[in-house]
Amino acid sequence: MPARGGSAELSLVDFSRAVAFMARSSGANWQDPDAKLLFKIVHEADKRLVQSINEQKAMQRELHRIAKPTR
């Protein structure tokens, strides 16, 4: 299943509102995210994306190291 519930066009705002709606539907007291919370969500998502990219680069370096022919 693609990210964001199957819709690549779904914005972060719409996704966040959908999560809040589902939480409310199950009895939680969640409100739709305001601008401050959305900023925190974007910051966290960016931090995780950078971490993931760095991990992938490290794996790529390791693969290149392993594949390097020995003399």
N, C-alpha and C positions, 0 to 999 in steps of 0.2 A: 504494500500500500504506500503511495507517495506520502511525503511529509505533509503536515497540516490537514490531516483528515481526508486526503484524497483530492484536494483542490490546490493546485500550485498557485492559483490566482488569489487565494485567501490572504488578506493582509494580516499583519501582526495584531492590529486593533480588533479586527473581526474575530480572529482566533482567540484572543484574550477574552473578548465578550462571550464567545461560545463556551469557553471553559468556565467562566463565572456563571453563565446560565445553567450549565450542567451541574455545577456545585450547588446552586440554589435549588435545582430540581431534586437533588438528593438530600435536601434539608440543611445545607450550610447557609451561613449568612454572609455570602460574598456579594460585593458590589461590582459593577463594571469598572474597569480600571480607569483612573483619571490620568492626566498628563504626567504627573509625578511618578506614578506607578509604572506607566508605559516607558518612561525614561529609564527606570531601574530595570525593567524587563529587557529593553534594547541593550543596555549596558551589559547585563548578564549574558544575553545571547551572543553578543560580540566577543566577550571574554571566552566563552566556551568554544566559539568558532575559531578564534586565534589558537587556543590550546589544541583543538583537533587538527588544525593545519600544521602546527609544529610537530605533533605526534606523527602525522603522515609523512612529513619531511624527514623525520628521524628514521622512520621505517624505510623510506626510499634510500637514504644514505646507507643503511644497513644492507639492503638488498644489493646495492651497487658494490659495497665492500665484499660481500659474499661472492658475487658474480665476477669480481675482478680476477683475471687469469693470473696464475702464479708462474713465475719464471724458473 
